[in-house]
Amino acid sequence: MNNIEDFRNYCLSFKGVTEKFPFDESTLVFYVMNKMFCLVDIEAFDYCNLKCDPEEAEELRAQYNGIKPGYHMSKKHWNSVYFNSDISENQIKEMVVKSYDLVVKGLTKKDRALLETIQ
């Protein structure tokens, strides 16, 4: 990812995504149906936190230097993915999709149905 605007636009391109600054003025959080799937520091823009299947999270950390346990997050379910590391932009985009999909899968039936109605 080259810059925060490209990354932000990519995250906002998914159905039902909103953004907020719930923690401080530099941590931008992306939500789907009010559930977090991605966090990024807009000032440093050096990594993002993404939700991940626990088994896959361990495998990714072992495989890539640029993937660490989620900073300030549940280490079991979140990874910190560093932009300027051994992970390609396409791989990061795939991980964003997986994070989004994991959160959607965990939504209530009612919220998933509501998400389907969003254009």
Biopython code that builds the backbone (N, CA, C, O; Angstrom):
import numpy as np
from Bio.PDB.StructureBuilder import StructureBuilder

atoms = [
    (1, "MET", "N", (0.850, -1.187, 0.000)),
    (1, "MET", "CA", (0.000, 0.000, 0.000)),
    (1, "MET", "C", (0.887, 1.238, 0.000)),
    (1, "MET", "O", (1.808, 1.364, 0.807)),
    (2, "ASN", "N", (0.595, 2.128, -0.903)),
    (2, "ASN", "CA", (1.445, 3.308, -1.040)),
    (2, "ASN", "C", (1.097, 4.429, -0.071)),
    (2, "ASN", "O", (1.984, 5.117, 0.434)),
    (3, "ASN", "N", (-0.193, 4.610, 0.188)),
    (3, "ASN", "CA", (-0.576, 5.714, 1.065)),
    (3, "ASN", "C", (-1.908, 5.425, 1.746)),
    (3, "ASN", "O", (-2.643, 4.512, 1.370)),
    (4, "ILE", "N", (-2.185, 6.222, 2.746)),
    (4, "ILE", "CA", (-3.388, 6.015, 3.551)),
    (4, "ILE", "C", (-4.659, 6.200, 2.731)),
    (4, "ILE", "O", (-5.643, 5.499, 2.967)),
    (5, "GLU", "N", (-4.665, 7.118, 1.782)),
    (5, "GLU", "CA", (-5.883, 7.341, 1.001)),
    (5, "GLU", "C", (-6.249, 6.126, 0.147)),
    (5, "GLU", "O", (-7.416, 5.739, 0.082)),
    (6, "ASP", "N", (-5.247, 5.521, -0.511)),
    (6, "ASP", "CA", (-5.505, 4.309, -1.297)),
    (6, "ASP", "C", (-6.020, 3.192, -0.400)),
    (6, "ASP", "O", (-6.975, 2.495, -0.743)),
    (7, "PHE", "N", (-5.380, 3.031, 0.749)),
    (7, "PHE", "CA", (-5.781, 1.976, 1.684)),
    (7, "PHE", "C", (-7.191, 2.230, 2.201)),
    (7, "PHE", "O", (-8.016, 1.318, 2.262)),
    (8, "ARG", "N", (-7.453, 3.467, 2.568)),
    (8, "ARG", "CA", (-8.783, 3.850, 3.080)),
    (8, "ARG", "C", (-9.853, 3.586, 2.023)),
    (8, "ARG", "O", (-10.893, 3.003, 2.326)),
    (9, "ASN", "N", (-9.603, 4.011, 0.791)),
    (9, "ASN", "CA", (-10.577, 3.794, -0.281)),
    (9, "ASN", "C", (-10.816, 2.310, -0.519)),
    (9, "ASN", "O", (-11.944, 1.896, -0.786)),
    (10, "TYR", "N", (-9.764, 1.514, -0.423)),
    (10, "TYR", "CA", (-9.920, 0.065, -0.596)),
    (10, "TYR", "C", (-10.833, -0.503, 0.501)),
    (10, "TYR", "O", (-11.768, -1.247, 0.206)),
    (11, "CYS", "N", (-10.564, -0.156, 1.746)),
    (11, "CYS", "CA", (-11.385, -0.667, 2.853)),
    (11, "CYS", "C", (-12.835, -0.204, 2.751)),
    (11, "CYS", "O", (-13.756, -0.961, 3.060)),
    (12, "LEU", "N", (-13.035, 1.031, 2.322)),
    (12, "LEU", "CA", (-14.396, 1.573, 2.206)),
    (12, "LEU", "C", (-15.153, 1.016, 1.005)),
    (12, "LEU", "O", (-16.358, 1.234, 0.876)),
    (13, "SER", "N", (-14.457, 0.299, 0.126)),
    (13, "SER", "CA", (-15.113, -0.245, -1.068)),
    (13, "SER", "C", (-15.973, -1.478, -0.770)),
    (13, "SER", "O", (-16.747, -1.912, -1.623)),
    (14, "PHE", "N", (-15.844, -2.032, 0.417)),
    (14, "PHE", "CA", (-16.625, -3.212, 0.774)),
    (14, "PHE", "C", (-18.019, -2.813, 1.261)),
    (14, "PHE", "O", (-18.214, -1.732, 1.816)),
    (15, "LYS", "N", (-18.959, -3.687, 1.045)),
    (15, "LYS", "CA", (-20.363, -3.443, 1.402)),
    (15, "LYS", "C", (-20.526, -3.205, 2.905)),
    (15, "LYS", "O", (-20.042, -3.980, 3.729)),
    (16, "GLY", "N", (-21.216, -2.119, 3.238)),
    (16, "GLY", "CA", (-21.591, -1.842, 4.620)),
    (16, "GLY", "C", (-20.472, -1.324, 5.505)),
    (16, "GLY", "O", (-20.612, -1.332, 6.728)),
    (17, "VAL", "N", (-19.369, -0.874, 4.927)),
    (17, "VAL", "CA", (-18.230, -0.434, 5.735)),
    (17, "VAL", "C", (-18.364, 1.036, 6.130)),
    (17, "VAL", "O", (-18.713, 1.896, 5.321)),
    (18, "THR", "N", (-18.074, 1.288, 7.406)),
    (18, "THR", "CA", (-18.005, 2.650, 7.938)),
    (18, "THR", "C", (-16.653, 2.819, 8.616)),
    (18, "THR", "O", (-15.945, 1.843, 8.865)),
    (19, "GLU", "N", (-16.303, 4.065, 8.911)),
    (19, "GLU", "CA", (-15.021, 4.344, 9.559)),
    (19, "GLU", "C", (-15.227, 5.297, 10.719)),
    (19, "GLU", "O", (-16.119, 6.144, 10.690)),
    (20, "LYS", "N", (-14.386, 5.152, 11.752)),
    (20, "LYS", "CA", (-14.468, 6.016, 12.930)),
    (20, "LYS", "C", (-13.073, 6.114, 13.551)),
    (20, "LYS", "O", (-12.164, 5.357, 13.212)),
    (21, "PHE", "N", (-12.939, 7.065, 14.465)),
    (21, "PHE", "CA", (-11.742, 7.211, 15.282)),
    (21, "PHE", "C", (-12.146, 6.993, 16.747)),
    (21, "PHE", "O", (-12.232, 7.965, 17.497)),
    (22, "PRO", "N", (-12.394, 5.761, 17.176)),
    (22, "PRO", "CA", (-12.919, 5.532, 18.521)),
    (22, "PRO", "C", (-11.885, 5.629, 19.646)),
    (22, "PRO", "O", (-12.250, 5.827, 20.805)),
    (23, "PHE", "N", (-10.602, 5.491, 19.313)),
    (23, "PHE", "CA", (-9.575, 5.417, 20.354)),
    (23, "PHE", "C", (-8.785, 6.715, 20.514)),
    (23, "PHE", "O", (-8.560, 7.180, 21.632)),
    (24, "ASP", "N", (-8.369, 7.290, 19.399)),
    (24, "ASP", "CA", (-7.596, 8.534, 19.415)),
    (24, "ASP", "C", (-7.721, 9.176, 18.036)),
    (24, "ASP", "O", (-8.467, 8.690, 17.186)),
    (25, "GLU", "N", (-7.001, 10.252, 17.818)),
    (25, "GLU", "CA", (-7.147, 11.002, 16.573)),
    (25, "GLU", "C", (-6.353, 10.422, 15.409)),
    (25, "GLU", "O", (-6.489, 10.896, 14.281)),
    (26, "SER", "N", (-5.526, 9.404, 15.657)),
    (26, "SER", "CA", (-4.726, 8.857, 14.553)),
    (26, "SER", "C", (-5.060, 7.407, 14.201)),
    (26, "SER", "O", (-4.623, 6.915, 13.160)),
    (27, "THR", "N", (-5.824, 6.715, 15.047)),
    (27, "THR", "CA", (-6.163, 5.319, 14.760)),
    (27, "THR", "C", (-7.526, 5.250, 14.070)),
    (27, "THR", "O", (-8.572, 5.406, 14.700)),
    (28, "LEU", "N", (-7.481, 5.011, 12.757)),
    (28, "LEU", "CA", (-8.697, 4.893, 11.962)),
    (28, "LEU", "C", (-9.152, 3.438, 11.994)),
    (28, "LEU", "O", (-8.377, 2.525, 11.712)),
    (29, "VAL", "N", (-10.422, 3.237, 12.342)),
    (29, "VAL", "CA", (-10.966, 1.886, 12.449)),
    (29, "VAL", "C", (-12.078, 1.720, 11.416)),
    (29, "VAL", "O", (-12.966, 2.563, 11.291)),
    (30, "PHE", "N", (-12.006, 0.616, 10.684)),
    (30, "PHE", "CA", (-13.026, 0.271, 9.691)),
    (30, "PHE", "C", (-13.935, -0.800, 10.279)),
    (30, "PHE", "O", (-13.477, -1.776, 10.873)),
    (31, "TYR", "N", (-15.230, -0.592, 10.098)),
    (31, "TYR", "CA", (-16.246, -1.488, 10.649)),
    (31, "TYR", "C", (-17.142, -2.006, 9.539)),
    (31, "TYR", "O", (-17.356, -1.343, 8.524)),
    (32, "VAL", "N", (-17.661, -3.210, 9.755)),
    (32, "VAL", "CA", (-18.771, -3.698, 8.959)),
    (32, "VAL", "C", (-19.881, -4.012, 9.970)),
    (32, "VAL", "O", (-19.711, -4.840, 10.865)),
    (33, "MET", "N", (-21.002, -3.341, 9.807)),
    (33, "MET", "CA", (-22.141, -3.493, 10.725)),
    (33, "MET", "C", (-21.689, -3.311, 12.188)),
    (33, "MET", "O", (-22.042, -4.103, 13.062)),
    (34, "ASN", "N", (-20.915, -2.266, 12.426)),
    (34, "ASN", "CA", (-20.425, -1.893, 13.758)),
    (34, "ASN", "C", (-19.481, -2.894, 14.404)),
    (34, "ASN", "O", (-19.317, -2.885, 15.624)),
    (35, "LYS", "N", (-18.860, -3.754, 13.613)),
    (35, "LYS", "CA", (-17.842, -4.691, 14.110)),
    (35, "LYS", "C", (-16.526, -4.377, 13.404)),
    (35, "LYS", "O", (-16.484, -4.275, 12.178)),
    (36, "MET", "N", (-15.453, -4.225, 14.180)),
    (36, "MET", "CA", (-14.144, -3.880, 13.616)),
    (36, "MET", "C", (-13.584, -5.008, 12.757)),
    (36, "MET", "O", (-13.683, -6.183, 13.109)),
    (37, "PHE", "N", (-12.991, -4.629, 11.618)),
    (37, "PHE", "CA", (-12.244, -5.617, 10.837)),
    (37, "PHE", "C", (-10.852, -5.120, 10.459)),
    (37, "PHE", "O", (-10.018, -5.903, 10.005)),
    (38, "CYS", "N", (-10.592, -3.816, 10.643)),
    (38, "CYS", "CA", (-9.275, -3.276, 10.289)),
    (38, "CYS", "C", (-9.014, -1.994, 11.064)),
    (38, "CYS", "O", (-9.897, -1.151, 11.219)),
    (39, "LEU", "N", (-7.777, -1.863, 11.550)),
    (39, "LEU", "CA", (-7.342, -0.639, 12.217)),
    (39, "LEU", "C", (-6.038, -0.196, 11.578)),
    (39, "LEU", "O", (-5.202, -1.029, 11.228)),
    (40, "VAL", "N", (-5.858, 1.115, 11.421)),
    (40, "VAL", "CA", (-4.623, 1.633, 10.832)),
    (40, "VAL", "C", (-4.316, 3.004, 11.434)),
    (40, "VAL", "O", (-5.218, 3.806, 11.674)),
    (41, "ASP", "N", (-3.035, 3.259, 11.672)),
    (41, "ASP", "CA", (-2.585, 4.560, 12.164)),
    (41, "ASP", "C", (-2.378, 5.464, 10.957)),
    (41, "ASP", "O", (-1.505, 5.208, 10.128)),
    (42, "ILE", "N", (-3.182, 6.522, 10.856)),
    (42, "ILE", "CA", (-3.111, 7.371, 9.670)),
    (42, "ILE", "C", (-1.875, 8.267, 9.655)),
    (42, "ILE", "O", (-1.502, 8.779, 8.600)),
    (43, "GLU", "N", (-1.236, 8.465, 10.806)),
    (43, "GLU", "CA", (-0.040, 9.306, 10.851)),
    (43, "GLU", "C", (1.210, 8.515, 10.474)),
    (43, "GLU", "O", (1.974, 8.936, 9.605)),
    (44, "ALA", "N", (1.419, 7.386, 11.117)),
    (44, "ALA", "CA", (2.612, 6.576, 10.830)),
    (44, "ALA", "C", (2.422, 5.768, 9.545)),
    (44, "ALA", "O", (3.354, 5.630, 8.752)),
    (45, "PHE", "N", (1.216, 5.236, 9.342)),
    (45, "PHE", "CA", (0.868, 4.380, 8.205)),
    (45, "PHE", "C", (1.962, 3.356, 7.896)),
    (45, "PHE", "O", (2.447, 3.262, 6.769)),
    (46, "ASP", "N", (2.338, 2.588, 8.930)),
    (46, "ASP", "CA", (3.356, 1.560, 8.728)),
    (46, "ASP", "C", (2.803, 0.145, 8.811)),
    (46, "ASP", "O", (3.434, -0.796, 8.329)),
    (47, "TYR", "N", (1.624, -0.017, 9.419)),
    (47, "TYR", "CA", (0.998, -1.340, 9.499)),
    (47, "TYR", "C", (-0.499, -1.182, 9.729)),
    (47, "TYR", "O", (-0.991, -0.100, 10.052)),
    (48, "CYS", "N", (-1.207, -2.295, 9.553)),
    (48, "CYS", "CA", (-2.625, -2.338, 9.904)),
    (48, "CYS", "C", (-2.862, -3.576, 10.754)),
    (48, "CYS", "O", (-2.122, -4.555, 10.658)),
    (49, "ASN", "N", (-3.891, -3.531, 11.582)),
    (49, "ASN", "CA", (-4.322, -4.699, 12.340)),
    (49, "ASN", "C", (-5.506, -5.312, 11.621)),
    (49, "ASN", "O", (-6.470, -4.624, 11.287)),
    (50, "LEU", "N", (-5.424, -6.629, 11.384)),
    (50, "LEU", "CA", (-6.482, -7.337, 10.675)),
    (50, "LEU", "C", (-6.892, -8.576, 11.455)),
    (50, "LEU", "O", (-6.058, -9.266, 12.042)),
    (51, "LYS", "N", (-8.181, -8.841, 11.448)),
    (51, "LYS", "CA", (-8.698, -10.051, 12.083)),
    (51, "LYS", "C", (-8.265, -11.256, 11.244)),
    (51, "LYS", "O", (-8.173, -11.169, 10.019)),
    (52, "CYS", "N", (-8.004, -12.375, 11.914)),
    (52, "CYS", "CA", (-7.496, -13.543, 11.210)),
    (52, "CYS", "C", (-7.919, -14.810, 11.937)),
    (52, "CYS", "O", (-8.020, -14.833, 13.164)),
    (53, "ASP", "N", (-8.165, -15.861, 11.169)),
    (53, "ASP", "CA", (-8.417, -17.175, 11.765)),
    (53, "ASP", "C", (-7.210, -17.527, 12.640)),
    (53, "ASP", "O", (-6.074, -17.378, 12.189)),
    (54, "PRO", "N", (-7.424, -17.994, 13.893)),
    (54, "PRO", "CA", (-6.300, -18.243, 14.798)),
    (54, "PRO", "C", (-5.209, -19.167, 14.244)),
    (54, "PRO", "O", (-4.022, -18.893, 14.423)),
    (55, "GLU", "N", (-5.593, -20.246, 13.583)),
    (55, "GLU", "CA", (-4.578, -21.149, 13.028)),
    (55, "GLU", "C", (-3.808, -20.485, 11.899)),
    (55, "GLU", "O", (-2.584, -20.594, 11.824)),
    (56, "GLU", "N", (-4.528, -19.799, 11.021)),
    (56, "GLU", "CA", (-3.875, -19.116, 9.913)),
    (56, "GLU", "C", (-2.986, -17.978, 10.421)),
    (56, "GLU", "O", (-1.929, -17.711, 9.848)),
    (57, "ALA", "N", (-3.412, -17.311, 11.492)),
    (57, "ALA", "CA", (-2.623, -16.219, 12.061)),
    (57, "ALA", "C", (-1.238, -16.722, 12.455)),
    (57, "ALA", "O", (-0.234, -16.072, 12.165)),
    (58, "GLU", "N", (-1.184, -17.866, 13.110)),
    (58, "GLU", "CA", (0.099, -18.466, 13.516)),
    (58, "GLU", "C", (0.955, -18.810, 12.303)),
    (58, "GLU", "O", (2.155, -18.537, 12.283)),
    (59, "GLU", "N", (0.331, -19.410, 11.294)),
    (59, "GLU", "CA", (1.065, -19.799, 10.082)),
    (59, "GLU", "C", (1.651, -18.576, 9.381)),
    (59, "GLU", "O", (2.803, -18.599, 8.948)),
    (60, "LEU", "N", (0.863, -17.511, 9.270)),
    (60, "LEU", "CA", (1.328, -16.295, 8.608)),
    (60, "LEU", "C", (2.494, -15.664, 9.366)),
    (60, "LEU", "O", (3.448, -15.181, 8.756)),
    (61, "ARG", "N", (2.413, -15.669, 10.697)),
    (61, "ARG", "CA", (3.503, -15.101, 11.510)),
    (61, "ARG", "C", (4.795, -15.883, 11.321)),
    (61, "ARG", "O", (5.884, -15.309, 11.315)),
    (62, "ALA", "N", (4.667, -17.186, 11.170)),
    (62, "ALA", "CA", (5.854, -18.028, 10.971)),
    (62, "ALA", "C", (6.439, -17.831, 9.565)),
    (62, "ALA", "O", (7.646, -17.961, 9.365)),
    (63, "GLN", "N", (5.581, -17.520, 8.608)),
    (63, "GLN", "CA", (5.984, -17.420, 7.209)),
    (63, "GLN", "C", (6.559, -16.053, 6.838)),
    (63, "GLN", "O", (7.443, -15.976, 5.985)),
    (64, "TYR", "N", (6.078, -14.973, 7.460)),
    (64, "TYR", "CA", (6.457, -13.618, 7.070)),
    (64, "TYR", "C", (7.022, -12.826, 8.249)),
    (64, "TYR", "O", (6.488, -12.866, 9.358)),
    (65, "ASN", "N", (8.109, -12.110, 7.985)),
    (65, "ASN", "CA", (8.677, -11.218, 9.006)),
    (65, "ASN", "C", (7.755, -10.039, 9.278)),
    (65, "ASN", "O", (7.742, -9.498, 10.384)),
    (66, "GLY", "N", (6.978, -9.636, 8.266)),
    (66, "GLY", "CA", (6.124, -8.461, 8.374)),
    (66, "GLY", "C", (4.761, -8.715, 8.982)),
    (66, "GLY", "O", (3.891, -7.846, 8.930)),
    (67, "ILE", "N", (4.557, -9.896, 9.562)),
    (67, "ILE", "CA", (3.287, -10.188, 10.240)),
    (67, "ILE", "C", (3.596, -10.572, 11.676)),
    (67, "ILE", "O", (4.328, -11.526, 11.943)),
    (68, "LYS", "N", (3.023, -9.811, 12.589)),
    (68, "LYS", "CA", (3.252, -9.986, 14.027)),
    (68, "LYS", "C", (1.898, -10.159, 14.723)),
    (68, "LYS", "O", (0.853, -9.864, 14.143)),
    (69, "PRO", "N", (1.926, -10.643, 15.975)),
    (69, "PRO", "CA", (0.666, -10.687, 16.739)),
    (69, "PRO", "C", (0.068, -9.286, 16.826)),
    (69, "PRO", "O", (0.798, -8.301, 16.928)),
    (70, "GLY", "N", (-1.245, -9.199, 16.787)),
    (70, "GLY", "CA", (-1.937, -7.909, 16.768)),
    (70, "GLY", "C", (-1.552, -6.989, 17.899)),
    (70, "GLY", "O", (-1.729, -7.328, 19.069)),
    (71, "TYR", "N", (-1.025, -5.824, 17.560)),
    (71, "TYR", "CA", (-0.614, -4.826, 18.546)),
    (71, "TYR", "C", (-1.845, -4.255, 19.245)),
    (71, "TYR", "O", (-2.757, -3.748, 18.592)),
    (72, "HIS", "N", (-1.866, -4.340, 20.568)),
    (72, "HIS", "CA", (-2.990, -3.865, 21.389)),
    (72, "HIS", "C", (-4.306, -4.586, 21.085)),
    (72, "HIS", "O", (-5.383, -4.053, 21.354)),
    (73, "MET", "N", (-4.218, -5.798, 20.525)),
    (73, "MET", "CA", (-5.419, -6.551, 20.175)),
    (73, "MET", "C", (-5.279, -7.968, 20.730)),
    (73, "MET", "O", (-4.229, -8.324, 21.265)),
    (74, "SER", "N", (-6.328, -8.774, 20.606)),
    (74, "SER", "CA", (-6.246, -10.184, 20.967)),
    (74, "SER", "C", (-5.209, -10.835, 20.053)),
    (74, "SER", "O", (-5.386, -10.870, 18.835)),
    (75, "LYS", "N", (-4.134, -11.347, 20.638)),
    (75, "LYS", "CA", (-3.048, -11.945, 19.844)),
    (75, "LYS", "C", (-3.516, -13.201, 19.115)),
    (75, "LYS", "O", (-2.919, -13.602, 18.116)),
    (76, "LYS", "N", (-4.573, -13.814, 19.611)),
    (76, "LYS", "CA", (-5.092, -15.035, 18.994)),
    (76, "LYS", "C", (-5.838, -14.748, 17.693)),
    (76, "LYS", "O", (-5.750, -15.521, 16.738)),
    (77, "HIS", "N", (-6.566, -13.642, 17.660)),
    (77, "HIS", "CA", (-7.475, -13.357, 16.538)),
    (77, "HIS", "C", (-7.047, -12.209, 15.632)),
    (77, "HIS", "O", (-7.694, -11.960, 14.615)),
    (78, "TRP", "N", (-5.972, -11.506, 15.979)),
    (78, "TRP", "CA", (-5.568, -10.335, 15.200)),
    (78, "TRP", "C", (-4.084, -10.387, 14.865)),
    (78, "TRP", "O", (-3.269, -10.826, 15.676)),
    (79, "ASN", "N", (-3.741, -9.936, 13.666)),
    (79, "ASN", "CA", (-2.358, -9.785, 13.234)),
    (79, "ASN", "C", (-2.090, -8.327, 12.899)),
    (79, "ASN", "O", (-2.964, -7.618, 12.399)),
    (80, "SER", "N", (-0.864, -7.888, 13.183)),
    (80, "SER", "CA", (-0.379, -6.610, 12.677)),
    (80, "SER", "C", (0.396, -6.925, 11.403)),
    (80, "SER", "O", (1.336, -7.719, 11.419)),
    (81, "VAL", "N", (-0.003, -6.301, 10.309)),
    (81, "VAL", "CA", (0.585, -6.557, 8.994)),
    (81, "VAL", "C", (1.323, -5.294, 8.554)),
    (81, "VAL", "O", (0.711, -4.245, 8.357)),
    (82, "TYR", "N", (2.643, -5.406, 8.402)),
    (82, "TYR", "CA", (3.480, -4.245, 8.078)),
    (82, "TYR", "C", (3.560, -4.039, 6.580)),
    (82, "TYR", "O", (3.823, -4.976, 5.826)),
    (83, "PHE", "N", (3.329, -2.793, 6.147)),
    (83, "PHE", "CA", (3.244, -2.468, 4.728)),
    (83, "PHE", "C", (4.570, -2.609, 3.982)),
    (83, "PHE", "O", (4.613, -3.238, 2.925)),
    (84, "ASN", "N", (5.625, -2.049, 4.499)),
    (84, "ASN", "CA", (6.910, -2.081, 3.803)),
    (84, "ASN", "C", (7.758, -3.228, 4.320)),
    (84, "ASN", "O", (8.791, -3.025, 4.958)),
    (85, "SER", "N", (7.297, -4.437, 4.031)),
    (85, "SER", "CA", (7.980, -5.631, 4.524)),
    (85, "SER", "C", (7.971, -6.687, 3.426)),
    (85, "SER", "O", (7.934, -6.364, 2.239)),
    (86, "ASP", "N", (8.005, -7.926, 3.829)),
    (86, "ASP", "CA", (8.056, -9.036, 2.873)),
    (86, "ASP", "C", (6.680, -9.500, 2.406)),
    (86, "ASP", "O", (6.537, -10.622, 1.919)),
    (87, "ILE", "N", (5.669, -8.650, 2.551)),
    (87, "ILE", "CA", (4.305, -8.982, 2.134)),
    (87, "ILE", "C", (3.915, -8.042, 0.990)),
    (87, "ILE", "O", (4.067, -6.825, 1.097)),
    (88, "SER", "N", (3.417, -8.611, -0.087)),
    (88, "SER", "CA", (3.046, -7.795, -1.245)),
    (88, "SER", "C", (1.729, -7.057, -0.995)),
    (88, "SER", "O", (0.958, -7.407, -0.101)),
    (89, "GLU", "N", (1.498, -6.038, -1.801)),
    (89, "GLU", "CA", (0.250, -5.284, -1.705)),
    (89, "GLU", "C", (-0.947, -6.198, -1.960)),
    (89, "GLU", "O", (-1.971, -6.079, -1.288)),
    (90, "ASN", "N", (-0.825, -7.106, -2.925)),
    (90, "ASN", "CA", (-1.930, -8.034, -3.206)),
    (90, "ASN", "C", (-2.204, -8.959, -2.031)),
    (90, "ASN", "O", (-3.360, -9.263, -1.737)),
    (91, "GLN", "N", (-1.147, -9.410, -1.356)),
    (91, "GLN", "CA", (-1.343, -10.266, -0.178)),
    (91, "GLN", "C", (-2.047, -9.486, 0.930)),
    (91, "GLN", "O", (-2.922, -10.020, 1.612)),
    (92, "ILE", "N", (-1.667, -8.236, 1.105)),
    (92, "ILE", "CA", (-2.317, -7.411, 2.134)),
    (92, "ILE", "C", (-3.788, -7.235, 1.789)),
    (92, "ILE", "O", (-4.649, -7.338, 2.663)),
    (93, "LYS", "N", (-4.081, -6.970, 0.521)),
    (93, "LYS", "CA", (-5.480, -6.824, 0.102)),
    (93, "LYS", "C", (-6.262, -8.105, 0.365)),
    (93, "LYS", "O", (-7.408, -8.049, 0.810)),
    (94, "GLU", "N", (-5.656, -9.258, 0.095)),
    (94, "GLU", "CA", (-6.316, -10.540, 0.374)),
    (94, "GLU", "C", (-6.600, -10.691, 1.863)),
    (94, "GLU", "O", (-7.657, -11.193, 2.248)),
    (95, "MET", "N", (-5.664, -10.261, 2.699)),
    (95, "MET", "CA", (-5.855, -10.365, 4.154)),
    (95, "MET", "C", (-6.952, -9.422, 4.631)),
    (95, "MET", "O", (-7.681, -9.746, 5.568)),
    (96, "VAL", "N", (-7.079, -8.256, 3.994)),
    (96, "VAL", "CA", (-8.173, -7.337, 4.327)),
    (96, "VAL", "C", (-9.506, -7.999, 3.991)),
    (96, "VAL", "O", (-10.447, -7.936, 4.782)),
    (97, "VAL", "N", (-9.592, -8.631, 2.829)),
    (97, "VAL", "CA", (-10.816, -9.337, 2.417)),
    (97, "VAL", "C", (-11.142, -10.440, 3.416)),
    (97, "VAL", "O", (-12.291, -10.578, 3.835)),
    (98, "LYS", "N", (-10.144, -11.221, 3.798)),
    (98, "LYS", "CA", (-10.376, -12.314, 4.759)),
    (98, "LYS", "C", (-10.850, -11.777, 6.103)),
    (98, "LYS", "O", (-11.730, -12.363, 6.734)),
    (99, "SER", "N", (-10.265, -10.654, 6.543)),
    (99, "SER", "CA", (-10.677, -10.046, 7.802)),
    (99, "SER", "C", (-12.137, -9.607, 7.725)),
    (99, "SER", "O", (-12.927, -9.880, 8.629)),
    (100, "TYR", "N", (-12.482, -8.930, 6.645)),
    (100, "TYR", "CA", (-13.866, -8.493, 6.423)),
    (100, "TYR", "C", (-14.807, -9.701, 6.417)),
    (100, "TYR", "O", (-15.836, -9.698, 7.092)),
    (101, "ASP", "N", (-14.448, -10.723, 5.654)),
    (101, "ASP", "CA", (-15.297, -11.920, 5.546)),
    (101, "ASP", "C", (-15.471, -12.623, 6.890)),
    (101, "ASP", "O", (-16.560, -13.105, 7.201)),
    (102, "LEU", "N", (-14.408, -12.684, 7.684)),
    (102, "LEU", "CA", (-14.490, -13.310, 9.012)),
    (102, "LEU", "C", (-15.489, -12.572, 9.891)),
    (102, "LEU", "O", (-16.296, -13.188, 10.587)),
    (103, "VAL", "N", (-15.425, -11.246, 9.851)),
    (103, "VAL", "CA", (-16.340, -10.451, 10.673)),
    (103, "VAL", "C", (-17.776, -10.618, 10.179)),
    (103, "VAL", "O", (-18.690, -10.775, 10.989)),
    (104, "VAL", "N", (-17.987, -10.586, 8.865)),
    (104, "VAL", "CA", (-19.332, -10.779, 8.309)),
    (104, "VAL", "C", (-19.878, -12.148, 8.722)),
    (104, "VAL", "O", (-21.044, -12.271, 9.096)),
    (105, "LYS", "N", (-19.032, -13.165, 8.651)),
    (105, "LYS", "CA", (-19.445, -14.523, 9.026)),
    (105, "LYS", "C", (-19.897, -14.592, 10.488)),
    (105, "LYS", "O", (-20.768, -15.388, 10.837)),
    (106, "GLY", "N", (-19.297, -13.752, 11.342)),
    (106, "GLY", "CA", (-19.631, -13.748, 12.762)),
    (106, "GLY", "C", (-20.807, -12.858, 13.131)),
    (106, "GLY", "O", (-21.210, -12.818, 14.293)),
    (107, "LEU", "N", (-21.364, -12.142, 12.153)),
    (107, "LEU", "CA", (-22.514, -11.277, 12.432)),
    (107, "LEU", "C", (-23.756, -12.109, 12.743)),
    (107, "LEU", "O", (-23.847, -13.283, 12.382)),
    (108, "THR", "N", (-24.694, -11.478, 13.412)),
    (108, "THR", "CA", (-25.964, -12.150, 13.663)),
    (108, "THR", "C", (-26.682, -12.336, 12.321)),
    (108, "THR", "O", (-26.389, -11.653, 11.340)),
    (109, "LYS", "N", (-27.617, -13.266, 12.310)),
    (109, "LYS", "CA", (-28.414, -13.518, 11.096)),
    (109, "LYS", "C", (-29.111, -12.233, 10.655)),
    (109, "LYS", "O", (-29.182, -11.929, 9.464)),
    (110, "LYS", "N", (-29.617, -11.495, 11.619)),
    (110, "LYS", "CA", (-30.325, -10.247, 11.346)),
    (110, "LYS", "C", (-29.382, -9.229, 10.692)),
    (110, "LYS", "O", (-29.750, -8.594, 9.703)),
    (111, "ASP", "N", (-28.162, -9.069, 11.239)),
    (111, "ASP", "CA", (-27.213, -8.114, 10.672)),
    (111, "ASP", "C", (-26.727, -8.548, 9.294)),
    (111, "ASP", "O", (-26.527, -7.707, 8.417)),
    (112, "ARG", "N", (-26.534, -9.848, 9.092)),
    (112, "ARG", "CA", (-26.123, -10.336, 7.763)),
    (112, "ARG", "C", (-27.222, -10.053, 6.736)),
    (112, "ARG", "O", (-26.929, -9.653, 5.609)),
    (113, "ALA", "N", (-28.480, -10.258, 7.122)),
    (113, "ALA", "CA", (-29.601, -9.982, 6.226)),
    (113, "ALA", "C", (-29.673, -8.479, 5.914)),
    (113, "ALA", "O", (-29.928, -8.091, 4.774)),
    (114, "LEU", "N", (-29.449, -7.652, 6.916)),
    (114, "LEU", "CA", (-29.450, -6.203, 6.733)),
    (114, "LEU", "C", (-28.309, -5.782, 5.802)),
    (114, "LEU", "O", (-28.488, -4.914, 4.948)),
    (115, "LEU", "N", (-27.152, -6.392, 5.967)),
    (115, "LEU", "CA", (-25.997, -6.103, 5.112)),
    (115, "LEU", "C", (-26.312, -6.412, 3.652)),
    (115, "LEU", "O", (-25.882, -5.687, 2.755)),
    (116, "GLU", "N", (-27.050, -7.470, 3.415)),
    (116, "GLU", "CA", (-27.419, -7.863, 2.037)),
    (116, "GLU", "C", (-28.294, -6.807, 1.356)),
    (116, "GLU", "O", (-28.316, -6.718, 0.128)),
    (117, "THR", "N", (-29.012, -6.009, 2.146)),
    (117, "THR", "CA", (-29.907, -5.002, 1.566)),
    (117, "THR", "C", (-29.179, -3.710, 1.190)),
    (117, "THR", "O", (-29.731, -2.862, 0.489)),
    (118, "ILE", "N", (-27.935, -3.567, 1.661)),
    (118, "ILE", "CA", (-27.163, -2.353, 1.381)),
    (118, "ILE", "C", (-26.669, -2.377, -0.055)),
    (118, "ILE", "O", (-26.159, -3.393, -0.527)),
    (119, "GLN", "N", (-26.822, -1.262, -0.743)),
    (119, "GLN", "CA", (-26.385, -1.161, -2.156)),
    (119, "GLN", "C", (-24.896, -0.974, -2.242)),
    (119, "GLN", "O", (-24.349, -0.870, -3.339)),
]
sb = StructureBuilder()
sb.init_structure("model")
sb.init_model(0)
sb.init_chain("A")
sb.init_seg("    ")
for serial, (resi, resn, name, xyz) in enumerate(atoms, 1):
    if name == "N":
        sb.init_residue(resn, " ", resi, " ")
    sb.init_atom(name, np.array(xyz, "f"), 0.0, 1.0, " ", f" {name:<3s}", serial, name[0])
structure = sb.get_structure()
